Amino acid sequence: MWASSSCRRTALPLLRSYQPFPTAPAATISPFPSSFLHAPPPPALTACSYTTTSATSHPRFTLAERAGGFGQTVFAEFTPLAVANNAVNLGQGFPDFPAPAFVLDAAQQAIKDGLNQYTRLQGHLRLTKALSQFYSPLFGRDLDPLTEVTTTVGATEGLYNTIMSLVNPGEEVVIIEPFYDTYPANVILAGATPVYVPLRPPQKTAAVGAELSAGDWKLDLDELEGAITPKTKMLIVNNPMNVPGKSWTKEELLQIARIATRHNLIVLSDEVYEWMVYGKEHTRIATLPGMWDRTITVGSSGKSFSVTGWKVGWAIAPRLFCSGIATLHQFVSFSHATPFQEAVGVAFEQAEKQNYFPDLRSMYDAKRKKLVGALQACGLSPINPQGSYFVVADTSLIADKHFVKEVPPAEISAD
């Protein structure tokens, strides 16, 4: 889920839920974003007991405070509804087509070859070596596969381990809105405070059927700098942004980098959609002057190779940061599926020969153009993404008569 910490505007979410752009003040400090508080409470837990008394009725058996305030994600609500009503689910981001054959073949071969036991906790060597070899030219430095690359259970664990290993209770983390909902959750779990700074939409109002560009949404650098206090430890940057699909320009990232350097901030760069950037080159903030020593870059095989169920992610960072991520990893999950790590390593080894990433970009670019055109034909005003595989369309100019009133989920049936 992607969210904004402030008020809701009308927008059409495609593939993943999204609370659109805020109209609240630039920097909002809150232990729980309103998007979390709007979520319905989790269902009551059922526990087994060795006595005849229900465990859930005992006053001692309550959720810990750290878990009780989040509610459930929107996926828990609309995914079952989509299944129950045989509806097309445009809210959850996973491909509905198979991964490339050379990637699947590598996983099957790894299992046949007996790679089915624990592997190195910092990362399966074939994968960390492949990541090092593949990304070293892109980062402009020789990455050490043993100390500067760490694998995780998906990018999500990479984000969690990074925040938990680097942010202390009482510190603050600046998050640019809209954001992936795991960012503030992880910050809160670390005992820190998320501080929100929004992208600002263009002042012009789009006519029905018009097209906006994700590049039109801008970050006010004065607002960003104004949100930084002596307690600020980290800044989270998503590039390209899942929603609205903004791909940061090099100049924008240079300006952000100057602020991070000036205030001695750590930068957590979520770049899981790095291979889905359209019509421009992807810039990695870690490659900018003075940024390598303060940046953790997180990546994902789920997005890169369309294998979201494998949950193989990684972090590329200086030795100190990687050691902290690996320390958390050993106590959170210890290790991750060896055959899948082996397969992702093989995939990176073969990607250039297969012309895989240019083909992936071209495929998604064609889908992007088709979907944006379809939304325009429907009278909506889509935001044309520069990256990722999501499109948001503004519905604010559509007459109310075209909408149905909200129906409680319990009243919705497959009929």
Phi, psi and chi 1 to 4 in degrees:
 res  aa     phi    psi   chi1   chi2   chi3   chi4
   1 MET       -  141.7 -178.2  177.5   74.7      -
   2 TRP  -111.7  145.8  -80.7   76.8      -      -
   3 ALA  -147.9  163.4      -      -      -      -
   4 SER  -123.0  145.1  161.9      -      -      -
   5 SER   -80.3   -7.7   67.5      -      -      -
   6 SER  -114.6 -150.3   49.3      -      -      -
   7 CYS   -72.5  163.1   66.6      -      -      -
   8 ARG   -93.6  137.9 -177.0 -176.3 -179.3   94.6
   9 ARG  -120.4  162.4  -71.6  178.6   57.1 -167.6
  10 THR   -76.6  129.7   52.7      -      -      -
  11 ALA  -158.4  154.0      -      -      -      -
  12 LEU   -97.7  112.9  175.0   67.7      -      -
  13 PRO   -83.1  132.7   28.6  -27.4      -      -
  14 LEU  -119.9  120.1  -62.1  176.6      -      -
  15 LEU    81.0  -31.8  -67.1 -177.2      -      -
  16 ARG  -150.9  140.7 -172.9  169.7  -71.3 -178.3
  17 SER   -61.8  149.8  173.6      -      -      -
  18 TYR  -153.9  124.8  162.5   57.6      -      -
  19 GLN   -93.3  110.5  -65.8  -78.5  -10.6      -
  20 PRO   -64.3 -169.0  -22.8   35.1      -      -
  21 PHE   -68.0  144.2  -57.1   99.1      -      -
  22 PRO   -85.2  159.6   30.7  -34.0      -      -
  23 THR  -117.5    9.9   56.0      -      -      -
  24 ALA   -76.5  170.4      -      -      -      -
  25 PRO   -55.1  159.9  -25.0   33.5      -      -
  26 ALA   -56.8  -50.0      -      -      -      -
  27 ALA  -113.9  118.9      -      -      -      -
  28 THR  -119.2  124.5  -54.2      -      -      -
  29 ILE  -107.4  121.4  -58.3  179.4      -      -
  30 SER  -154.2  137.7  169.1      -      -      -
  31 PRO   -66.2  -26.6   23.0  -32.5      -      -
  32 PHE  -135.5  118.3  -66.8   98.5      -      -
  33 PRO   -60.8  151.6  -18.9   30.4      -      -
  34 SER   -61.5  -27.8   62.5      -      -      -
  35 SER   -64.0  -27.9   56.7      -      -      -
  36 PHE   -76.4  -41.1  -80.6   55.5      -      -
  37 LEU   -70.9  -24.8  -59.3  179.1      -      -
  38 HIS   -73.2  -19.8  -69.7  164.6      -      -
  39 ALA   -69.3  144.0      -      -      -      -
  40 PRO   -66.8  153.6   25.2  -34.5      -      -
  41 PRO   -65.2  153.8   24.7  -33.8      -      -
  42 PRO   -66.2  154.4   24.0  -32.4      -      -
  43 PRO   -63.2  152.9   23.8  -34.1      -      -
  44 ALA   -59.8  142.0      -      -      -      -
  45 LEU   -84.8  143.3  -61.1  179.7      -      -
  46 THR  -109.6  126.6  -58.6      -      -      -
  47 ALA  -120.6  149.8      -      -      -      -
  48 CYS   -89.2  148.5  -63.6      -      -      -
  49 SER  -141.1  149.6  172.5      -      -      -
  50 TYR   -86.1    3.0  -69.2  106.2      -      -
  51 THR  -116.6  176.4   70.6      -      -      -
  52 THR   -83.8   -5.0   57.3      -      -      -
  53 THR   -89.7  133.6  -57.1      -      -      -
  54 SER   -61.2  129.9  170.3      -      -      -
  55 ALA   -64.2  -32.7      -      -      -      -
  56 THR   -72.1  -15.9   56.6      -      -      -
  57 SER   -87.5  -11.7   66.6      -      -      -
  58 HIS   -75.6  133.6 -164.7  -72.9      -      -
  59 PRO   -62.1  -21.9   19.8  -32.0      -      -
  60 ARG   -75.1  -23.5  -72.4 -175.5   56.6 -160.3
  61 PHE   -92.8   80.8  -62.2  120.8      -      -
  62 THR  -128.4  157.4   59.0      -      -      -
  63 LEU   -66.1  145.4  -67.9  177.3      -      -
  64 ALA   -62.2  151.3      -      -      -      -
  65 GLU   -56.9  -35.2  -68.6 -179.3    4.0      -
  66 ARG   -66.0  -21.4   73.8  176.4   66.5   88.1
  67 ALA  -104.4  -17.0      -      -      -      -
  68 GLY   -80.1  -14.5      -      -      -      -
  69 GLY  -100.0   -2.6      -      -      -      -
  70 PHE   -86.5  -29.5  -68.4  111.8      -      -
  71 GLY    72.2 -167.7      -      -      -      -
  72 GLN  -108.1  157.0   65.6 -172.9   81.8      -
  73 THR   -74.1  163.5   72.0      -      -      -
  74 VAL   -65.7  -22.7  -66.7      -      -      -
  75 PHE   -61.2  -36.5  -57.1  127.3      -      -
  76 ALA   -65.4  -17.9      -      -      -      -
  77 GLU   -95.8  -55.0  178.8 -179.7   -9.0      -
  78 PHE   -88.9  -19.7   63.1   66.3      -      -
  79 THR   -65.9  -47.4  -60.7      -      -      -
  80 PRO   -61.5  -34.5  -24.5   35.0      -      -
  81 LEU   -64.1  -40.9  -75.6  174.7      -      -
  82 ALA   -63.1  -41.3      -      -      -      -
  83 VAL   -65.6  -45.4  173.0      -      -      -
  84 ALA   -64.0  -31.2      -      -      -      -
  85 ASN  -105.8   10.7  -67.7  -83.8      -      -
  86 ASN    52.6   42.5 -164.0   29.0      -      -
  87 ALA   -98.2  153.7      -      -      -      -
  88 VAL   -71.9  124.2  176.4      -      -      -
  89 ASN   -91.4  101.0 -174.2   -7.1      -      -
  90 LEU   -97.4   16.3  -66.3  179.5      -      -
  91 GLY  -103.4  -23.5      -      -      -      -
  92 GLN  -110.6  131.2 -164.6  160.1    0.6      -
  93 GLY   -87.9   87.9      -      -      -      -
  94 PHE  -147.5  144.4   56.9   84.6      -      -
  95 PRO   -65.1  147.3  -20.0   32.9      -      -
  96 ASP  -105.4   24.1   62.4   -6.5      -      -
  97 PHE  -130.7  157.3   49.7   83.8      -      -
  98 PRO   -71.0  154.4   25.3  -34.3      -      -
  99 ALA   -68.6  162.2      -      -      -      -
 100 PRO   -57.5  145.1  -21.4   31.2      -      -
 101 ALA   -59.6  -38.3      -      -      -      -
 102 PHE   -67.2  -25.7   74.4   95.2      -      -
 103 VAL   -77.2  -46.1  179.8      -      -      -
 104 LEU   -64.6  -40.7  -59.5  179.4      -      -
 105 ASP   -61.0  -37.2  -69.8  -15.3      -      -
 106 ALA   -65.4  -38.0      -      -      -      -
 107 ALA   -67.7  -44.0      -      -      -      -
 108 GLN   -63.0  -39.5  -66.5  170.0  -13.6      -
 109 GLN   -67.4  -38.1 -170.5   61.2   49.6      -
 110 ALA   -62.2  -40.6      -      -      -      -
 111 ILE   -66.0  -43.9  -66.8  171.5      -      -
 112 LYS   -63.1  -32.7  -68.8  178.7 -178.8  178.0
 113 ASP   -79.2   -0.5  -70.9  -15.9      -      -
 114 GLY    88.2   16.0      -      -      -      -
 115 LEU   -84.9   68.2  -63.2  175.3      -      -
 116 ASN  -124.1   12.7  -59.2  -55.5      -      -
 117 GLN  -113.4  176.5  -53.0  -55.3  -35.1      -
 118 TYR   -51.5  145.6  -65.6  132.4      -      -
 119 THR  -118.4 -179.0 -171.6      -      -      -
 120 ARG   -53.1  128.9  176.2  175.7  173.2  -91.1
 121 LEU   -67.4  -29.9   73.6   87.9      -      -
 122 GLN   -74.2  -12.2  -62.2   92.6  -24.2      -
 123 GLY   141.0  138.3      -      -      -      -
 124 HIS   -58.6  129.7 -174.0   60.2      -      -
 125 LEU   -59.5  -39.4  -83.1  176.4      -      -
 126 ARG   -61.3  -37.0 -176.0  161.4 -168.6  174.2
 127 LEU   -73.7  -46.9  176.1   54.4      -      -
 128 THR   -64.2  -34.7   60.1      -      -      -
 129 LYS   -68.6  -40.1  -71.6  179.1  178.8  178.5
 130 ALA   -65.9  -41.6      -      -      -      -
 131 LEU   -63.2  -42.3  -70.2  167.9      -      -
 132 SER   -60.9  -47.2  170.4      -      -      -
 133 GLN   -65.9  -39.4 -176.5  174.4    3.2      -
 134 PHE   -73.1  -42.6 -169.6   91.0      -      -
 135 TYR   -90.5  -17.8  -81.0  100.9      -      -
 136 SER   -53.8  -47.7  -74.5      -      -      -
 137 PRO   -63.9  -33.4  -19.7   32.6      -      -
 138 LEU   -72.6  -29.4  -59.4  176.8      -      -
 139 PHE   -92.3   -8.0  -83.1   73.8      -      -
 140 GLY    69.4   28.9      -      -      -      -
 141 ARG  -157.8  159.1   60.8 -173.3  -57.1  115.0
 142 ASP   -83.3  109.3  -69.7  -29.4      -      -
 143 LEU   -82.6  130.1  -62.0  170.9      -      -
 144 ASP   -79.9  117.0 -172.2  -29.8      -      -
 145 PRO   -67.2  -16.9   24.7  -33.8      -      -
 146 LEU   -92.6  -26.5  -59.9 -179.9      -      -
 147 THR  -126.9  -12.8   62.2      -      -      -
 148 GLU  -120.1    9.6  -64.5  176.8  -25.3      -
 149 VAL  -136.6  125.4 -179.3      -      -      -
 150 THR  -130.8  133.5  -57.5      -      -      -
 151 THR   -96.0  153.0   66.4      -      -      -
 152 THR  -139.7  169.4   55.4      -      -      -
 153 VAL   -79.0   84.7 -177.4      -      -      -
 154 GLY    75.0  166.6      -      -      -      -
 155 ALA   -64.0  -28.6      -      -      -      -
 156 THR   -61.1  -43.2  -59.5      -      -      -
 157 GLU   -68.3  -33.2 -165.4 -150.2    3.2      -
 158 GLY   -60.2  -42.7      -      -      -      -
 159 LEU   -64.1  -46.1  -63.4  167.7      -      -
 160 TYR   -60.2  -50.7  175.3   83.0      -      -
 161 ASN   -64.4  -35.2  -70.4  -10.9      -      -
 162 THR   -63.6  -49.9  -62.0      -      -      -
 163 ILE   -65.7  -44.7  -67.7  169.8      -      -
 164 MET   -66.6  -28.5  -66.1  -62.6  -71.9      -
 165 SER   -89.0  -12.3   64.5      -      -      -
 166 LEU  -122.3  -19.4  -68.2  172.3      -      -
 167 VAL  -107.8  130.6  177.7      -      -      -
 168 ASN   -97.6  156.0  -65.0  -54.5      -      -
 169 PRO   -55.5  137.8  -26.5   35.8      -      -
 170 GLY    91.2  -13.4      -      -      -      -
 171 GLU   -85.3  174.4  -66.8  179.1  -31.9      -
 172 GLU  -124.9  149.6  -64.3  173.6   -3.9      -
 173 VAL  -128.7  126.2  176.1      -      -      -
 174 VAL   -86.6  128.4  174.6      -      -      -
 175 ILE  -123.1  128.7  -59.2  172.8      -      -
 176 ILE   -85.7  128.7  -61.3  170.7      -      -
 177 GLU   -90.4  148.2  -61.7 -179.5  -73.7      -
 178 PRO   -73.6  158.9   27.7  -33.6      -      -
 179 PHE  -136.9  158.1   50.2   78.7      -      -
 180 TYR   -72.4  131.3  178.7   35.1      -      -
 181 ASP   -65.9  -14.5   63.8   -9.2      -      -
 182 THR   -71.5  -22.4 -160.9      -      -      -
 183 TYR   -59.0  -61.6  -60.6  164.0      -      -
 184 PRO   -66.0  -32.1   23.0  -33.1      -      -
 185 ALA   -59.7  -45.2      -      -      -      -
 186 ASN   -65.2  -39.8  -69.3  -15.3      -      -
 187 VAL   -62.2  -44.9  172.2      -      -      -
 188 ILE   -64.8  -41.3  -67.4  166.2      -      -
 189 LEU   -62.4  -28.6  -72.0  170.8      -      -
 190 ALA   -78.5   -3.0      -      -      -      -
 191 GLY    81.5   13.1      -      -      -      -
 192 ALA  -103.3  179.6      -      -      -      -
 193 THR  -117.3  124.4  -59.3      -      -      -
 194 PRO   -77.7  138.2   26.0  -29.8      -      -
 195 VAL  -121.4  127.0  179.8      -      -      -
 196 TYR  -106.0  131.5  -52.4  101.4      -      -
 197 VAL  -126.4  120.7  179.8      -      -      -
 198 PRO   -88.3  150.2   32.8  -35.9      -      -
 199 LEU   -66.7  147.5  -74.1 -176.6      -      -
 200 ARG  -107.5  128.4  -66.0  -64.0 -178.5 -176.0
 201 PRO   -73.4  162.0   27.0  -33.8      -      -
 202 PRO   -63.9  152.1   23.0  -32.8      -      -
 203 GLN   -71.3  -28.1  -64.3  -59.5  -47.2      -
 204 LYS   -67.7  148.1   62.6 -177.3  179.3 -179.9
 205 THR  -101.5  127.7  -59.5      -      -      -
 206 ALA   -76.6  140.1      -      -      -      -
 207 ALA   -75.3  160.2      -      -      -      -
 208 VAL   -57.5  129.3  174.7      -      -      -
 209 GLY    86.2   -3.7      -      -      -      -
 210 ALA   -76.8  169.2      -      -      -      -
 211 GLU  -122.9  131.6  175.8 -174.4  -49.3      -
 212 LEU  -108.4  157.5  -59.8  172.0      -      -
 213 SER  -106.7  142.2  169.8      -      -      -
 214 ALA   -61.1  -25.0      -      -      -      -
 215 GLY   -69.2  -14.8      -      -      -      -
 216 ASP   -73.7  -17.7  -66.0  -28.0      -      -
 217 TRP   -83.1  126.6  -90.9 -104.1      -      -
 218 LYS  -122.2  151.6  -58.5  -65.7 -176.3 -178.7
 219 LEU   -97.7  124.6  178.3   65.8      -      -
 220 ASP   -79.3  112.9 -172.9  -49.5      -      -
 221 LEU   -66.5  -29.4  -63.7  174.8      -      -
 222 ASP   -67.8  -39.3  -68.9  -26.1      -      -
 223 GLU   -63.5  -42.0  -67.9  179.5    2.7      -
 224 LEU   -61.4  -49.5  175.1   61.8      -      -
 225 GLU   -67.0  -32.9 -165.7  144.0   24.1      -
 226 GLY   -68.5  -20.4      -      -      -      -
 227 ALA   -83.3  -10.0      -      -      -      -
 228 ILE   -87.4  132.0  -62.1  171.0      -      -
 229 THR  -126.6  175.2   74.1      -      -      -
 230 PRO   -59.7  -18.5  -27.7   35.9      -      -
 231 LYS   -85.6  -10.5  -65.8 -177.9  178.3  180.0
 232 THR   -69.9  126.1  -53.4      -      -      -
 233 LYS  -108.5  -34.3  179.9   70.5  168.9  -69.9
 234 MET  -143.1  150.8  177.5 -179.1  -73.3      -
 235 LEU  -122.7  129.5  167.6   64.8      -      -
 236 ILE  -101.5  126.4  -60.1  178.8      -      -
 237 VAL  -120.9  132.2  176.8      -      -      -
 238 ASN  -111.8  119.7 -177.0 -151.0      -      -
 239 ASN  -145.0  116.9 -174.3   32.6      -      -
 240 PRO   -71.5  155.5   24.6  -32.4      -      -
 241 MET   -72.3  136.4  -64.4 -176.9   74.9      -
 242 ASN   -56.5  -54.3 -172.3  -41.4      -      -
 243 VAL  -127.6  129.0  171.6      -      -      -
 244 PRO   -89.9   15.6   34.6  -37.0      -      -
 245 GLY    88.8   24.6      -      -      -      -
 246 LYS   -74.9  130.9  177.8 -178.7  176.7   67.3
 247 SER  -106.3  115.3  175.0      -      -      -
 248 TRP   -65.3  136.4  -61.8   89.0      -      -
 249 THR   -74.7  162.4   66.4      -      -      -
 250 LYS   -61.7  -38.8 -176.4  175.7 -177.8  178.1
 251 GLU   -65.6  -40.8 -178.9   55.2   37.0      -
 252 GLU   -61.7  -43.7  -73.2  174.0  -35.8      -
 253 LEU   -67.5  -34.7  -68.9  175.7      -      -
 254 LEU   -62.4  -40.1  -79.3  167.5      -      -
 255 GLN   -66.8  -41.1  -67.6  170.9  -27.7      -
 256 ILE   -64.2  -41.3  -67.7  172.2      -      -
 257 ALA   -62.4  -38.9      -      -      -      -
 258 ARG   -63.0  -40.7  -66.7 -173.8 -169.9  107.7
 259 ILE   -66.3  -43.4  -68.0  174.7      -      -
 260 ALA   -61.5  -41.0      -      -      -      -
 261 THR   -68.6  -42.1  -58.1      -      -      -
 262 ARG   -62.2  -35.4 -173.6  156.1   55.2 -115.4
 263 HIS  -102.9    8.6  -65.8  -84.1      -      -
 264 ASN    54.6   50.9 -163.7   28.9      -      -
 265 LEU   -96.1  149.0  -57.0 -177.9      -      -
 266 ILE   -82.7  140.9  -64.4  170.2      -      -
 267 VAL  -114.5  124.2  173.4      -      -      -
 268 LEU  -101.2  111.7  172.7   52.7      -      -
 269 SER  -106.1  110.3 -173.6      -      -      -
 270 ASP   -88.7  108.1  178.9   -5.7      -      -
 271 GLU  -122.8   40.2  -58.7 -172.7   19.5      -
 272 VAL   -66.7  -22.2  -61.8      -      -      -
 273 TYR  -101.4   27.1  -65.7  101.8      -      -
 274 GLU   -58.7  -27.8   60.5 -174.5  -47.0      -
 275 TRP   -93.6    4.3  -55.9  112.6      -      -
 276 MET  -118.4   65.1  -58.9  166.9 -160.9      -
 277 VAL  -120.5  127.8  176.8      -      -      -
 278 TYR  -111.3  124.5  -46.1  113.7      -      -
 279 GLY    77.2   10.8      -      -      -      -
 280 LYS  -159.4  169.3   57.0 -176.7  -61.9 -172.0
 281 GLU   -90.9  144.6  -68.8  -63.6  -40.5      -
 282 HIS   -81.6  129.3  174.2   64.7      -      -
 283 THR  -105.6  128.5  -60.5      -      -      -
 284 ARG   -94.8  122.0  -65.4  170.3  173.3   80.1
 285 ILE   -63.7  -25.9 -166.2  169.5      -      -
 286 ALA   -66.3  -18.1      -      -      -      -
 287 THR   -87.8   -6.9   65.6      -      -      -
 288 LEU   -80.3  157.9  -59.2 -179.2      -      -
 289 PRO   -53.4  128.8  -27.3   35.7      -      -
 290 GLY    76.4    6.4      -      -      -      -
 291 MET  -101.6  -21.3  -68.0  -55.0  -65.9      -
 292 TRP   -58.0  -44.2  164.3 -105.8      -      -
 293 ASP   -69.8  -11.7  -70.7  -25.8      -      -
 294 ARG  -123.3   13.2   65.6  178.8   67.5 -108.8
 295 THR  -123.4  137.8  -57.4      -      -      -
 296 ILE  -113.6  123.8  -57.9   94.5      -      -
 297 THR  -107.3  124.4  -57.3      -      -      -
 298 VAL  -108.1  135.1  173.2      -      -      -
 299 GLY  -129.6  171.9      -      -      -      -
 300 SER  -145.0  130.2  164.5      -      -      -
 301 SER   -75.2  -27.0   66.5      -      -      -
 302 GLY   -58.7  -42.1      -      -      -      -
 303 LYS   -81.3  -39.4  -54.9  -56.9 -174.7  -67.0
 304 SER   -70.0  -36.4  -62.6      -      -      -
 305 PHE  -124.0   13.3  -66.2  104.1      -      -
 306 SER    59.5   43.3  -56.2      -      -      -
 307 VAL  -129.5   62.9  -73.9      -      -      -
 308 THR   -62.1  -28.5   59.4      -      -      -
 309 GLY   -74.5  -13.2      -      -      -      -
 310 TRP   -77.5  -28.1  -70.6    9.4      -      -
 311 LYS    53.4   56.9  -63.8  -64.0  -66.6  177.8
 312 VAL  -113.2  113.9  176.5      -      -      -
 313 GLY  -124.3  179.4      -      -      -      -
 314 TRP  -157.2  160.1   55.1   83.7      -      -
 315 ALA  -126.9  133.5      -      -      -      -
 316 ILE  -113.9  121.2  -63.8  174.3      -      -
 317 ALA  -164.9  168.0      -      -      -      -
 318 PRO   -59.3  160.3  -24.6   34.5      -      -
 319 ARG   -52.0  -45.4  178.0 -169.2  -62.2 -106.5
 320 LEU   -59.2  -48.1  174.3   64.7      -      -
 321 PHE   -65.4  -43.1  -64.6  160.3      -      -
 322 CYS   -63.1  -35.4  -86.2      -      -      -
 323 SER   -65.5  -37.8   67.9      -      -      -
 324 GLY   -67.9  -41.7      -      -      -      -
 325 ILE   -62.2  -43.0  -65.7  167.5      -      -
 326 ALA   -67.2  -35.1      -      -      -      -
 327 THR   -62.2  -46.0  -62.8      -      -      -
 328 LEU   -65.0  -40.4  -96.4  -67.9      -      -
 329 HIS   -58.8  -39.7  177.0   69.0      -      -
 330 GLN   -66.6  -24.3   71.7  177.5  -29.3      -
 331 PHE  -102.4   -9.8  -66.1  115.7      -      -
 332 VAL   -91.9  -50.1  171.5      -      -      -
 333 SER  -135.3  -11.6   57.7      -      -      -
 334 PHE    66.8  -58.8  178.4   70.6      -      -
 335 SER  -145.5  175.7 -175.2      -      -      -
 336 HIS  -136.1  164.0 -174.3   42.8      -      -
 337 ALA   -48.2  111.0      -      -      -      -
 338 THR   -60.4  -47.7  -56.4      -      -      -
 339 PRO   -63.5  -32.5   19.0  -30.6      -      -
 340 PHE   -72.4  -37.9  -69.1  153.9      -      -
 341 GLN   -64.4  -41.3  -70.1 -163.1   63.7      -
 342 GLU   -58.9  -44.6  174.4   82.2    2.7      -
 343 ALA   -65.9  -40.2      -      -      -      -
 344 VAL   -66.5  -36.2  175.3      -      -      -
 345 GLY   -60.3  -45.5      -      -      -      -
 346 VAL   -61.9  -40.3  172.5      -      -      -
 347 ALA   -59.6  -44.1      -      -      -      -
 348 PHE   -67.5  -34.4  -89.2  107.3      -      -
 349 GLU   -64.1  -32.7  -68.7  169.0   -0.7      -
 350 GLN  -100.6   -6.7  -63.0 -175.2   10.9      -
 351 ALA   -58.0  -45.2      -      -      -      -
 352 GLU   -66.1  -44.5 -175.8  174.6    0.3      -
 353 LYS   -60.1  -35.7  177.6 -178.5  178.0 -178.9
 354 GLN   -82.0   -4.7  -60.9  -79.6  -12.7      -
 355 ASN    53.4   37.4 -162.3   44.9      -      -
 356 TYR   -67.8  -52.0  173.0   70.5      -      -
 357 PHE   -68.2  -39.6  -71.4  120.7      -      -
 358 PRO   -60.1  -38.9  -26.9   36.4      -      -
 359 ASP   -67.1  -39.2  -72.6  -12.6      -      -
 360 LEU   -61.1  -44.9 -178.8   76.1      -      -
 361 ARG   -62.3  -43.2 -177.3 -177.3  -60.3  110.8
 362 SER   -64.1  -40.3  -63.7      -      -      -
 363 MET   -61.8  -48.9  178.0 -164.7   67.6      -
 364 TYR   -69.2  -32.5  -85.6  118.6      -      -
 365 ASP   -63.0  -41.3 -166.9   17.7      -      -
 366 ALA   -64.6  -40.6      -      -      -      -
 367 LYS   -65.0  -40.0  -69.2  176.6  179.2  -71.0
 368 ARG   -59.1  -48.6  173.4 -175.2   67.9  125.9
 369 LYS   -63.4  -38.7  -67.5  173.8 -178.7  176.4
 370 LYS   -66.2  -44.2 -176.6  175.8 -178.1  177.9
 371 LEU   -70.3  -41.6 -176.1   52.6      -      -
 372 VAL   -61.1  -42.8  167.2      -      -      -
 373 GLY   -63.1  -39.6      -      -      -      -
 374 ALA   -65.6  -39.4      -      -      -      -
 375 LEU   -66.8  -39.7  -67.7  172.1      -      -
 376 GLN   -62.6  -41.1  -71.9  175.8  -51.7      -
 377 ALA   -63.5  -25.8      -      -      -      -
 378 CYS   -83.6   -1.6  -67.5      -      -      -
 379 GLY    88.9    9.6      -      -      -      -
 380 LEU   -90.9  167.8  -60.1  174.5      -      -
 381 SER  -116.1   90.2  -58.8      -      -      -
 382 PRO   -75.9  151.1   28.1  -34.2      -      -
 383 ILE   -94.8  111.5  -58.0  171.2      -      -
 384 ASN   -72.9  113.4 -160.2   -5.8      -      -
 385 PRO   -74.8  145.7   28.4  -34.4      -      -
 386 GLN   -90.9  -11.7  -60.5  171.6  -49.1      -
 387 GLY  -162.0  172.8      -      -      -      -
 388 SER    72.8 -173.6   82.9      -      -      -
 389 TYR  -124.8   42.1   50.4   36.6      -      -
 390 PHE  -128.4  146.3  -59.2   90.0      -      -
 391 VAL  -127.9  134.6  178.7      -      -      -
 392 VAL  -113.1  139.7  173.2      -      -      -
 393 ALA  -123.9  134.2      -      -      -      -
 394 ASP   -77.4  124.6 -174.0   -1.7      -      -
 395 THR  -108.0    9.5   63.4      -      -      -
 396 SER   -65.4  -21.8   61.3      -      -      -
 397 LEU   -95.9    2.1  -62.6  179.3      -      -
 398 ILE   -82.9  132.4  -56.7  -62.6      -      -
 399 ALA   -60.5  144.8      -      -      -      -
 400 ASP   -59.0  -28.4  -70.5  -16.7      -      -
 401 LYS   -64.0  -17.5   65.4 -179.5 -178.8  179.9
 402 HIS   -87.2   -1.2  -64.1  -61.3      -      -
 403 PHE  -108.8  148.9  -66.3   91.6      -      -
 404 VAL   -94.8  154.0  -63.2      -      -      -
 405 LYS   -68.3  152.4  -66.9 -178.2  178.9  179.2
 406 GLU   -63.5  132.5 -176.0  173.7   -9.3      -
 407 VAL  -112.1  128.5  179.8      -      -      -
 408 PRO   -56.5  139.9  -22.9   33.1      -      -
 409 PRO   -52.0  -34.5  -26.2   34.4      -      -
 410 ALA   -65.6  -21.1      -      -      -      -
 411 GLU   -92.9   -3.1  -62.2 -179.2   16.5      -
 412 ILE   -90.6  129.6  -60.1  176.0      -      -
 413 SER  -126.0  169.4   68.7      -      -      -
 414 ALA   -70.5  -11.0      -      -      -      -
 415 ASP   -75.1      -  -63.2  -26.5      -      -
